[in-house]
Amino acid sequence: MKKIFIIIFGLLTILSCEKIIDLEIPDSERKIVFNGIMNPDSTIKIQVSQSLGILEDELNLKYLEDADVTIFEDGIEIEKMTHTVSGIFTSTVVPALNKTYKVQVENTNLPTAEASSKIPELVEITKLDTITVVTTTHDEFSNTDYYSTNIRFEINFDDPESVDNYYFVGISMYEPIYDETYTTIIDSMEYFTYFMSEDIVLQNTESQFTLNSISGQAFSDEKINGFSYKLKIETGIPTYGEAYFTGSTYNVYMMSITKDLYLHILSYNKAQYSSNDPFTQPVQIFSNITDGLGIFSAINITKKSVYVKF
């Protein structure tokens, strides 16, 4: 229990009066928090911590480095995870398709927390096209036309019929790195770029997120279930740097994600937006952890690359 002393001042008297009220505010029950996203190309890894009290901030975050973390595959225990640093637990388990994986986290004096997930079926990018789009904007005040050039990516895929599917799309480009003579490319740097879209499946801006180090946006197949679909997104061309003169290779990433992860992204963003508005109701961030907090989910990634000459 925490005690808070509130001092009430008698503002309407010349001589100030003060009264001390001893309020007892119960601590919310502490819970285990763990987060991890599986994919079929790497081993399972999660981060484990303890939930914060109502009056605490992130400076009080406590990693549960001594937690006992177990992985189950289709209900059978297969491995104890190993702590490395800052509450991160690793394993040697590479998740397989059509298998359900459960992570169970135990720690002294805290309720045991657990969650299950499985790798979603991969929906491939079947075709990737690019189009240069020039937009003209007229300024009435100066009677001047301004031009902007974007690259439109048309991402084709076949959404499975009669199944609810959830996706995440992001785009990156490579900036070439030259030697001292600027004649030979010796390396390149990948960075993710902002994109815009008027596509019907990307109208919810609360689904923008950074997932698996990829900046992009989540969406569902609610409006396109069972269709062969062409998703359209645009990004501006570079206005400086080597890529401006030489062109660049773009990578388009499309992930199949679980429903749990989709709901987590939406609620996380709503919570972020509402935290800056004192007049909105607090938003509970979606969690699929039983007797705990956080998200344990899975993704499956497809990628296509295309070289664009500016």
Secondary structure, DSSP 4 states (H G I P E B T S, - for coil): -EEEEEEEE-TTSSS--EEEEEEEEPPPPP-EEEEEEE-TTS--EEEEEEPPPTT--GGG-EE-TT-EEEEEETTEEEEE-EE-STTEEE-S----TT-EEEEEEEETTEEEEEEEEEPPPP--EEEEEEEEEEEEEEETTTTEEEEEEEEEEEEEEEPPTTS--EEEEEEEEEEEEE-TTSSSEEEEEEEE---B---GGG--GGGEEEETTEEEEEEESTTTTT-EEEEEEEEEPPSSSHHHHH-EEEEEEEEEE-HHHHHHHHHHHHHHHHTT-TTSPP-PPP---BTEEEEEEEEEEEEEEEEE--
